[in-house]
Amino acid sequence: MPIIIAIVLLSLLRYFEVGPFAGISWWWVVGLFAVAFIWFEFIEHMLGLDKRKAEEQLEKARKERVKNTFKK
């Protein structure tokens, strides 16, 4: 997520030509897009981070169901 925020901020600062960002090349922004693409499409899958997040969400939902069932 931090890389997405960095891409948005860098794009906006470059587009509106704010301070020292007015002189940087658009290739820096494109490079960050490429890094984000590689991260989310390949590295995250290789490390299993996508499945871990899905399992955590399922576990949270299961705990909530159990809590609601025994609460009544």
C-alpha beads as a LAMMPS data file, in Angstrom:
LAMMPS data file: protein, C-alpha beads

72 atoms
71 bonds

1 atom types
1 bond types

-500.0 500.0 xlo xhi
-500.0 500.0 ylo yhi
-500.0 500.0 zlo zhi

Masses

1 110.0

Atoms # bond

1 1 1 0.000 0.000 0.000
2 1 1 2.776 2.507 0.713
3 1 1 4.003 2.204 -2.863
4 1 1 0.536 3.092 -4.177
5 1 1 0.469 6.178 -1.967
6 1 1 3.954 7.128 -3.188
7 1 1 2.847 6.758 -6.819
8 1 1 -0.208 8.962 -6.295
9 1 1 1.730 11.623 -4.398
10 1 1 4.599 11.675 -6.879
11 1 1 2.164 11.848 -9.805
12 1 1 0.258 14.752 -8.282
13 1 1 3.402 16.653 -7.294
14 1 1 4.876 16.154 -10.758
15 1 1 1.648 17.071 -12.543
16 1 1 1.153 20.284 -10.575
17 1 1 4.893 21.043 -10.765
18 1 1 5.338 21.518 -7.025
19 1 1 8.812 22.451 -5.808
20 1 1 11.662 20.138 -6.740
21 1 1 9.257 17.641 -8.283
22 1 1 8.638 19.958 -11.229
23 1 1 11.932 18.961 -12.785
24 1 1 11.852 15.212 -12.373
25 1 1 11.167 12.964 -15.290
26 1 1 7.883 11.154 -15.759
27 1 1 9.969 7.997 -16.022
28 1 1 10.253 7.999 -12.208
29 1 1 6.484 7.746 -11.974
30 1 1 6.364 5.061 -14.645
31 1 1 9.149 3.215 -12.829
32 1 1 7.141 3.190 -9.603
33 1 1 4.153 1.852 -11.533
34 1 1 6.361 -0.950 -12.871
35 1 1 7.654 -1.764 -9.376
36 1 1 4.093 -1.874 -8.015
37 1 1 2.976 -4.116 -10.870
38 1 1 5.853 -6.533 -10.323
39 1 1 5.218 -6.567 -6.577
40 1 1 1.480 -7.232 -6.744
41 1 1 1.565 -9.659 -9.679
42 1 1 4.636 -11.740 -8.919
43 1 1 6.423 -11.187 -5.611
44 1 1 3.314 -11.145 -3.436
45 1 1 2.185 -14.449 -4.952
46 1 1 5.635 -16.004 -4.556
47 1 1 5.737 -15.079 -0.863
48 1 1 2.175 -16.263 -0.279
49 1 1 1.037 -12.913 1.081
50 1 1 -2.170 -12.943 -0.938
51 1 1 -3.286 -16.289 0.501
52 1 1 -2.297 -15.279 4.009
53 1 1 -4.524 -12.204 3.812
54 1 1 -7.445 -14.285 2.530
55 1 1 -6.979 -16.848 5.301
56 1 1 -6.899 -14.095 7.932
57 1 1 -10.174 -12.674 6.627
58 1 1 -11.819 -16.120 6.678
59 1 1 -10.576 -16.749 10.212
60 1 1 -11.915 -13.397 11.378
61 1 1 -15.327 -14.116 9.833
62 1 1 -15.377 -17.582 11.454
63 1 1 -14.588 -16.147 14.885
64 1 1 -17.318 -13.550 14.459
65 1 1 -19.869 -16.254 13.544
66 1 1 -18.900 -18.343 16.556
67 1 1 -19.105 -15.296 18.826
68 1 1 -22.561 -14.372 17.494
69 1 1 -23.815 -17.955 17.798
70 1 1 -22.860 -18.410 21.429
71 1 1 -23.795 -14.871 22.420
72 1 1 -27.530 -15.534 22.129

Bonds

1 1 1 2
2 1 2 3
3 1 3 4
4 1 4 5
5 1 5 6
6 1 6 7
7 1 7 8
8 1 8 9
9 1 9 10
10 1 10 11
11 1 11 12
12 1 12 13
13 1 13 14
14 1 14 15
15 1 15 16
16 1 16 17
17 1 17 18
18 1 18 19
19 1 19 20
20 1 20 21
21 1 21 22
22 1 22 23
23 1 23 24
24 1 24 25
25 1 25 26
26 1 26 27
27 1 27 28
28 1 28 29
29 1 29 30
30 1 30 31
31 1 31 32
32 1 32 33
33 1 33 34
34 1 34 35
35 1 35 36
36 1 36 37
37 1 37 38
38 1 38 39
39 1 39 40
40 1 40 41
41 1 41 42
42 1 42 43
43 1 43 44
44 1 44 45
45 1 45 46
46 1 46 47
47 1 47 48
48 1 48 49
49 1 49 50
50 1 50 51
51 1 51 52
52 1 52 53
53 1 53 54
54 1 54 55
55 1 55 56
56 1 56 57
57 1 57 58
58 1 58 59
59 1 59 60
60 1 60 61
61 1 61 62
62 1 62 63
63 1 63 64
64 1 64 65
65 1 65 66
66 1 66 67
67 1 67 68
68 1 68 69
69 1 69 70
70 1 70 71
71 1 71 72
